[in-house]
Amino acid sequence: MNVYDSARMADVLRPLGYGPVERPEDADMIILNTCHIRERAAEKVFSELGRLRKIREAREIDGRSTIIAVAGCVAQAEGEVILARAPYVDLVLGPQTYHRLPEMVARAARAGGAVIDTDFPVEQKFDFLPEAAAPQTAGNLTAFLTIQEGCDKFCSFCVVPYTRGAETSRPVASVLAEARRMVASGVREITLLGQNVNAYHGDDGNGGSATLAGLAADLAAIPGLDRIRYMTSHPRDVDQSLIDAHQDNAALMPFLHLPVQSGSDKILKAMNRGHTSDEYRETVRRLREVRPDLALSSDFIVGHPGESEEDFEATMQLIRDIGFAMAYSFKYSPRPGTPAAGQPLQVAEDIKDRRLAEMQALLREQQDAFNADMVGTTQDILITGKGRKPGQLSGRSPYLQPVHFEGPETLIGSIVKVAITERLTNSLGGTLIRETAPAC
């Protein structure tokens, strides 16, 4: 979502004459768009600010000014702290206020001193943004599209409800209009984004609320949009309409990110996840029943307060039971202001380290096995560009795996059949078996 937000901030600033540069040393404005999910990510902000201060001081010697801004979730959570630790920062803006960025720039220029805006404004920022410029990812063939923001779940470990606010959804018409512009610019694959994307409930234009499944069906009807993905999902919001969509909507890719965090019911309750491990297993069973080729990724946290060896083993057993194509796993990181940060029975760091290493070894084993199982299959590959070797093309499979094979550059932008012949370290190799016409 920060990738999407960064692009939209660039759109907002474009009428003021700002455009991208290659190096911060050449920039009149530098914006750090930040994440507050883990402590390490937040601390990196202050380290980077120290580096940017030196860049600004060097530019000032040459008579050039530089605006330094901090945006995103660290700005929202620690705005005053940022100004105290880095008083040279000019702008601090939360993730719900970047449509106000031109006004903030003007205020800073008029009055001098820092401008901070971490409100949760009544107006929806999407109503005040200019039309998005052409996407800048994968040669404009793939793009992110935010449809939902915020979270009402209040997991005990998570800071998102406090930095992104309550769940809000964009109207269907707004999403479709942006998607059509993306497709007109050459996009063939869109990833729908939201903190709880499957809690989407945007205005359908007829006095009701649309579901994610309904929105996906509308998007699939756009000529030229061949692939739809969505993330991040919450198990509690996987309803029957979304399960059915994975059977009925051919544009929905068979790769789903469905975070579970833990396999222990005791820890899931402490996390305030609102589901049990068996309920998660049942959701996965129902999805795979309608879409047998569905692959899953997930998120896992080790060392949540109170996690015992038995709890950790329950998580390892859930991983063995489900089988994941890939996963993200982290040590629990106390976030200030969240309920879990003040809980007793905090797990020692050395225990977290051991558990994380064991978990990541199992997850890597499953990922390697999933990729190995691709060998001998035929996959539809969206060709996104040239490969590293002469005559080689590169693309992505329905499961987001990078795939390399030989073929003519005229096929870039096409979806082709590729026979997968080898599993490489972090990608797949294959042979083109049928060419299709390039995208217009």
ABEGO torsion letter per residue (X at the ends): XAAAAAAAAAAAAAAAGBBBBABAAABABBBBBBBAABAAAAAAAAAAAAAAAAAAAAAAAAGBBBBBBBBEAAAAAAAAAAAAABAABABBBBAAAAAAAAAAAAAAAAAEEBBBBABBBABBAAAABBBBBBBABGGGABBBBBABBEBAAGBAABAAAAAAEBBBBBBAAAAAAAAAAAAAAGBABBBBBBABAAABABBAGAGBBBBAAAAAAAAAABBGBABBBBOBBBAAABBAAAAAAAAABAABBABBBBBAGBABAAAAAAAGAGBBAAAAAAAAAAAAAABAABBBBBBBBBGBBGBBAAAAAAAAAAAAAAEBABBBBBBBBBBBGBAAAABBGBBBAAAAAAAAAAAAAAAAAAAAAAAAAABGBBBBBBBAEBBABBGBBBBBBAAGBBBBBBEBAAABGBBBBBBBABBBAABBBBBBABBBBBBX
